[in-house]
Amino acid sequence: MKKIAVTTLIIFLFTNFCALAARNYPIKYAYPNKIKKMSIYDFFKKGKPKAYSKSKYKKNYSKLKDKTSPRLISSSPKSASSNVNINSNIYLNFSENIKQNNLKNIYLKENNQNISIKTSIKGKQIIIHPSLPLKYDKIYTLYVGKGAVKDYSNNENSSFSINFRTEKGKINNTGSGNSTVINNKDNNSSNSNLKSQNPFTYILYDNKSIVKKYDYTKDREYLFFSDIKDISSIKDLKFDENKIPLADYNGYKYNPLLIAQYGLQNYNYYIRYNDREKLNNAVKAADYLLQNIDSSGKWINNFDYKYNNVNLKAPWSSSLTQGLGISLLIRIYEETKNIKYLDTAKKALEPLLKSSNEGGLYKNYYGHALYDIFPSDTKLTLSSHCFVILSLYDISKYDNRAKEKFEDSLYTLKDLIWIFSNSLDSFYKDIHNCQMEAIYSIIKTNNLDEYLEDFKLINIE
């Protein structure tokens, strides 16, 4: 039997010899008590050909093996370059194909602060995607540590760094073309002349100290509206039989923003002085907004408006009006428990969830929401964006979509804060500081730690 088994095995191996003879191919065959390994060459007792000598194979392989580490041959932007677009990705081009090894060794810094990035690899290239637009006119350094990537022979890269400066801020006082022009002054100065400037917003200085330390999660008054000029005392306004204000826009007309501001101020007076008449005024303002919201959820301005480089033709709407209107309606709902105010606030939220390209009211700022006071690419006001952020927080208790947009708008705010840190009169510095305090109190209590870095020093100066 043993001879038959061996003869059968020989015949099998012989038939496959032509295909296998050139390879040092290990095979297994069984004996009664043990298992052995051998090659075809061993089986026929011809020995291994010289080309397959183990020692020579190792020696030859050692000579052929790639021992060169992948090296950087170019980058975009180049190191020491300037005027880099704030929305740029960073591209690193290597001498050979690479794969990830320890991408945590790649990090971007500005003023010793880590910048959130995402990293991807394609062929010979690393692509660095900053999670947010970079800041204007800042020096950034990209560090790539040893072993961040390796080639397909497992050779690791050596460490290196590149630095670059971003473009200067596009801060202008006039608008042109279709670009958004960022104006580092808010809508009114402290000495605004109401009649000649025909203002849209009525948050005006009245020689009072604006509250700076503010906890939006606990304080019942709405921001500093008790400490600005009493809207009912403005001589250029008129009031109808329901005590709703009208402003002169080539004839007296209702301004939904003015009405929302008036309602919030009266609500504050009610909280501060326990004056029921002031609460009634606030409710009447909320009723006006409830009765005059359109089918899309917008409050419409039925008057032409021209102020500096802003020139709007009726009908038009404003995200600032939406924001303050929502904040008033939520407070009146929580005070009266009448569901109609909450329902109207939810309806008013809809335009804030859509971009201007979709018929909504936010502008797309590098992939994030920007809420400007006017629906035109003319100027930008930081306080308007902050007011809307707070309104999104107000209604987020009743609609999760508002919470998502609240967090999204914080990304925009982080990029805008520095632009408004100079050339502001003291009145608007106080407004911004109060808003920063309010927003900080919200994000701190909601454990949104990723946003806290830019809010550690609340004084934006």
C-alpha positions in Angstrom: 0.0 0.0 0.0 2.8 2.4 0.8 4.4 1.8 -2.6 1.0 2.5 -4.3 0.6 5.8 -2.4 4.1 7.0 -3.3 3.6 6.1 -6.9 0.3 8.0 -7.1 1.9 11.0 -5.5 4.8 11.0 -8.0 2.4 10.8 -10.9 0.4 13.8 -9.5 3.5 15.9 -9.0 4.9 15.0 -12.4 1.8 16.2 -14.2 2.1 19.6 -12.4 5.8 19.9 -12.7 5.9 22.1 -15.8 3.7 24.6 -14.1 5.4 24.5 -10.8 9.0 23.6 -11.4 10.1 27.3 -11.6 8.7 28.0 -8.2 10.0 27.0 -4.8 6.6 25.8 -3.9 6.1 24.1 -0.5 3.8 21.1 -0.5 2.5 18.8 2.3 2.2 15.1 2.1 1.2 12.7 4.8 3.1 9.9 6.5 1.5 7.7 9.1 3.2 9.4 12.0 4.1 13.0 10.9 3.8 15.7 8.3 6.7 17.0 6.3 7.3 20.0 4.0 9.4 20.0 0.9 9.7 21.7 -2.4 9.3 20.1 -5.8 13.1 20.4 -6.4 13.7 18.7 -3.0 11.3 15.9 -4.0 13.3 15.1 -7.1 16.6 15.6 -5.2 17.8 18.2 -7.7 18.4 20.8 -5.0 17.4 24.5 -5.2 18.7 26.4 -8.2 21.2 29.1 -7.3 18.7 31.8 -8.1 16.5 30.6 -5.2 19.3 30.4 -2.7 17.8 31.8 0.5 20.9 33.8 1.5 21.3 35.3 -2.0 17.6 36.0 -2.2 17.8 38.0 1.0 20.9 39.8 -0.2 19.3 40.7 -3.6 16.1 41.8 -2.0 18.0 44.0 0.4 19.6 45.7 -2.5 16.3 46.2 -4.3 14.2 47.3 -1.3 13.0 51.0 -1.3 14.7 52.7 1.6 14.0 56.3 0.6 11.5 58.2 2.7 8.7 60.2 1.0 9.8 63.8 0.8 7.9 67.1 0.3 8.5 68.5 -3.2 6.0 71.4 -3.2 3.1 72.9 -1.3 0.2 75.2 -2.0 0.4 77.7 -0.5 4.2 77.9 -0.6 6.0 78.4 2.7 6.4 82.1 3.6 3.7 83.1 1.1 1.2 85.9 1.8 -2.2 87.0 0.7 -3.6 83.5 1.0 -7.3 83.2 0.6 -9.0 82.5 3.9 -11.1 79.7 2.4 -8.1 77.8 0.9 -7.2 74.2 1.5 -3.5 73.3 2.0 -1.9 70.9 -0.5 1.3 69.0 0.2 2.9 67.2 -2.8 5.3 64.3 -2.1 7.9 62.5 -4.2 6.0 59.2 -4.2 2.6 57.6 -3.3 1.8 57.7 0.3 -0.6 56.3 2.8 -1.6 57.4 6.3 0.4 56.4 9.3 -0.3 58.8 12.2 -2.3 61.8 10.9 -2.5 63.2 14.4 1.1 64.4 13.7 -0.3 67.0 11.3 -1.7 70.1 12.9 -2.3 73.8 12.0 -1.7 76.7 14.4 -2.4 80.4 14.6 -0.9 82.3 17.5 -0.1 79.0 19.2 -3.8 78.0 19.0 -4.7 74.7 17.3 -7.0 75.1 14.3 -9.5 72.3 13.6 -8.6 70.5 10.4 -9.6 67.4 8.4 -6.9 65.5 6.4 -7.2 63.4 3.4 -4.6 61.6 1.1 -4.8 61.1 -2.6 -1.9 59.5 -4.4 1.2 61.6 -3.7 -0.8 64.4 -2.1 -2.0 65.3 1.4 -5.0 67.7 1.4 -5.6 69.8 4.6 -9.1 71.1 5.0 -9.5 73.7 7.8 -12.9 73.1 9.4 -13.6 76.9 9.4 -12.5 79.7 7.1 -9.1 81.1 8.3 -8.9 84.6 9.8 -7.9 87.6 7.8 -4.3 88.8 7.9 -3.0 86.2 10.3 0.1 84.0 10.2 -0.5 80.2 10.2 2.0 77.4 10.6 1.3 73.9 9.4 3.4 71.2 11.2 3.8 67.7 9.8 5.6 65.5 12.3 7.8 62.5 11.6 5.8 59.4 10.7 2.6 61.2 9.8 2.5 59.3 6.5 4.6 56.5 5.0 5.2 55.1 1.5 4.2 51.6 0.5 7.6 50.2 1.6 6.8 51.6 5.1 9.3 54.4 5.0 8.1 57.3 7.1 8.3 61.0 6.3 10.6 63.3 8.1 9.2 66.3 10.0 8.8 69.7 8.4 6.6 72.8 8.6 5.4 75.6 6.4 4.0 79.0 7.3 1.9 81.6 5.4 -0.1 84.8 5.9 -3.7 85.1 4.9 -5.2 87.9 2.9 -6.1 91.3 4.5 -9.7 91.8 5.5 -12.1 93.2 2.9 -13.5 96.0 5.1 -15.1 98.8 3.2 -17.8 101.4 3.8 -19.5 101.0 0.4 -20.8 98.1 -1.6 -20.0 97.2 -5.2 -20.9 94.4 -7.5 -22.3 91.2 -6.0 -19.7 90.7 -3.3 -20.6 91.1 0.4 -18.9 94.1 1.9 -18.1 93.9 5.5 -18.5 97.2 7.3 -17.0 97.4 10.7 -19.5 99.9 12.0 -23.0 99.0 13.0 -26.1 100.5 11.6 -26.4 103.7 13.6 -23.9 105.9 15.4 -24.7 107.4 18.8 -25.6 110.8 17.3 -28.0 109.5 14.6 -30.5 112.0 13.3 -33.7 110.1 12.9 -35.4 112.2 10.3 -32.5 112.9 8.0 -31.0 109.3 8.1 -34.4 107.6 7.9 -33.3 104.7 10.1 -34.5 101.1 9.9 -33.5 100.1 13.5 -34.4 102.1 16.6 -31.8 100.9 19.1 -30.5 104.3 20.1 -28.3 105.6 22.8 -29.9 107.5 25.7 -27.0 108.2 28.1 -27.6 105.1 30.1 -25.1 102.3 31.0 -25.8 99.2 29.0 -25.6 96.0 31.0 -22.4 94.1 30.1 -22.5 91.1 32.5 -25.5 89.1 31.2 -26.7 85.6 31.7 -29.1 84.8 28.9 -30.2 81.5 30.5 -31.3 83.2 33.8 -32.0 86.9 33.3 -35.6 87.5 32.4 -35.1 90.9 30.7 -34.2 90.8 27.1 -30.6 92.0 26.9 -30.1 95.8 27.3 -33.5 97.0 25.9 -34.4 98.7 29.2 -31.3 100.9 28.9 -31.6 102.2 25.4 -33.7 105.2 24.3 -37.4 104.8 25.2 -39.0 104.2 21.8 -42.2 105.8 22.9 -40.3 109.1 23.5 -39.0 109.4 20.0 -40.7 112.5 18.6 -40.5 111.5 14.9 -42.7 108.4 15.5 -46.5 108.2 15.6 -48.6 105.6 17.5 -51.9 104.2 16.3 -55.0 103.5 18.5 -53.3 100.2 19.7 -50.2 102.1 20.7 -48.3 100.5 17.8 -45.5 102.8 16.4 -45.2 104.0 12.9 -42.2 105.7 11.3 -41.9 108.2 8.5 -40.8 106.6 5.2 -42.2 109.3 2.9 -45.4 108.9 4.8 -46.0 107.1 8.1 -45.8 103.3 7.7 -45.5 100.2 10.0 -42.0 98.9 10.4 -42.1 95.3 11.8 -38.6 95.6 13.2 -39.5 98.8 15.1 -42.6 97.0 16.4 -40.6 94.0 17.6 -38.1 96.3 19.3 -40.9 98.3 20.9 -42.5 95.1 22.1 -39.3 93.7 23.6 -38.6 97.0 25.4 -42.0 97.1 26.9 -41.6 93.5 28.0 -38.4 94.5 29.8 -40.2 97.4 31.5 -42.8 94.9 32.7 -40.1 92.6 34.1 -38.2 95.4 35.7 -41.1 97.5 37.1 -43.9 94.9 37.3 -46.0 97.3 35.1 -49.0 95.5 33.6 -49.6 98.3 31.1 -46.1 97.7 29.7 -47.0 94.0 29.3 -50.2 94.9 27.5 -48.1 97.0 25.1 -45.8 94.1 24.4 -48.7 91.8 23.8 -50.2 94.3 21.3 -46.9 94.4 19.5 -46.9 90.5 19.4 -50.4 90.6 18.1 -49.4 92.9 15.2 -46.7 90.5 14.2 -49.0 87.5 14.5 -51.6 89.2 12.2 -49.1 90.5 9.7 -46.8 87.6 8.9 -47.0 86.4 5.3 -47.6 82.8 4.0 -43.8 82.2 3.8 -43.3 83.2 7.4 -41.7 86.6 6.7 -42.6 90.0 7.9 -42.6 92.4 5.0 -41.5 96.0 4.8 -43.9 97.8 2.5 -41.8 100.9 2.1 -38.7 101.9 0.1 -35.6 102.3 2.1 -32.5 104.3 1.3 -29.6 104.8 3.7 -26.0 105.4 2.7 -25.3 102.7 0.1 -28.4 100.7 1.0 -31.2 101.1 -1.5 -34.2 98.8 -1.2 -37.5 98.8 -3.0 -40.7 97.5 -1.4 -41.5 94.8 -0.6 -38.5 93.4 1.3 -37.7 91.6 4.5 -34.9 91.4 7.1 -33.4 88.5 9.1 -33.0 91.0 12.0 -36.8 91.5 12.0 -37.3 87.8 12.0 -35.0 87.3 14.9 -36.4 90.0 17.2 -39.9 89.1 16.2 -39.3 85.4 17.3 -37.7 86.5 20.6 -40.8 88.7 21.4 -43.3 86.0 20.4 -41.5 83.3 22.5 -41.6 85.6 25.6 -45.3 86.4 25.2 -46.1 82.7 24.7 -44.2 81.8 27.9 -46.0 84.7 29.7 -49.5 84.0 28.5 -49.3 80.3 27.6 -51.3 81.1 24.4 -50.2 78.6 21.7 -50.9 81.1 18.9 -47.7 83.0 19.7 -45.6 79.9 19.6 -47.1 78.7 16.4 -46.4 82.1 14.8 -42.8 82.0 16.1 -42.3 78.6 14.5 -43.7 79.9 11.2 -41.3 82.9 11.4 -38.4 80.4 11.9 -38.8 78.9 8.4 -37.1 81.8 6.5 -34.1 81.6 8.9 -33.6 78.0 8.0 -33.2 78.7 4.3 -30.5 80.6 2.4 -31.3 83.6 0.2 -30.8 81.4 -2.8 -33.7 79.2 -1.5 -36.0 82.1 -0.8 -34.8 82.4 2.8 -33.0 85.0 4.8 -29.5 83.8 5.5 -26.5 84.4 3.4 -24.0 81.6 2.8 -20.7 82.5 4.4 -18.2 79.8 3.5 -20.7 77.1 4.1 -22.3 78.6 7.2 -25.2 80.8 8.0 -24.8 84.6 8.1 -27.7 86.8 9.2 -27.4 90.3 7.9 -29.7 93.2 8.7 -30.4 93.8 5.0 -31.2 91.4 2.1 -28.6 93.0 -0.1 -24.8 92.6 -0.5 -24.0 96.0 0.8 -22.9 95.9 4.4 -22.8 93.6 7.4 -23.6 94.3 11.1 -22.3 92.0 13.8 -25.1 92.9 16.2 -27.7 91.8 13.7 -26.1 88.3 13.4 -25.9 88.1 17.2 -29.6 89.1 17.7 -30.6 86.3 15.3 -28.3 83.8 17.1 -30.1 84.6 20.4 -33.6 84.2 18.7 -32.6 80.8 17.4 -31.7 79.8 21.0 -35.1 81.2 22.2 -37.1 78.9 19.9 -34.7 76.0 20.0 -36.5 74.8 23.1 -39.5 74.1 20.8 -37.9 73.2 17.5 -34.6 71.2 17.1 -34.0 72.7 13.7 -33.3 76.0 15.4 -30.7 74.4 17.6 -28.8 73.1 14.6 -28.9 76.5 12.9 -27.9 78.2 16.2 -24.7 76.0 16.3 -24.0 76.6 12.6 -24.3 80.4 13.0 -21.7 80.3 15.8 -19.1 79.2 13.3 -19.7 82.4 11.3 -19.6 84.5 14.5 -16.1 83.2 15.4 -14.8 84.4 12.1 -16.4 87.8 12.3 -15.6 88.9 15.8 -12.1 90.2 15.1 -13.4 92.4 12.2 -15.5 94.4 14.5 -13.0 94.9 17.3 -11.9 98.3 16.1 -13.4 101.6 14.8 -16.7 101.2 16.8 -18.2 103.9 19.0 -18.5 103.1 22.7 -22.3 102.5 22.3 -21.9 99.6 19.9 -18.9 98.2 21.7 -21.2 97.9 24.8 -23.9 96.3 22.7 -21.5 93.7 21.3 -20.0 93.0 24.7 -23.5 92.3 26.1 -24.3 90.0 23.2 -21.0 88.1 23.7 -21.8 87.7 27.4 -25.2 86.4 26.5 -24.0 83.9 23.9 -21.2 82.8 26.1 -23.6 82.0 28.9 -25.6 79.8 26.5 -22.7 77.8 25.0 -21.1 77.3 28.3 -24.1 75.7 29.9 -24.7 73.6 26.8 -21.2 72.1 26.9 -20.3 73.3 23.4 -16.6 73.3 24.3 -15.4 73.6 20.7 -16.8 77.1 20.5 -15.3 78.5 23.8 -11.8 79.4 22.7 -12.9 82.7 21.0 -15.2 83.6 23.9 -12.8 83.3 26.8 -12.2 87.1 26.7 -15.6 88.5 26.4 -14.4 92.1 25.9 -13.8 91.9 22.1 -11.2 94.7 22.3 
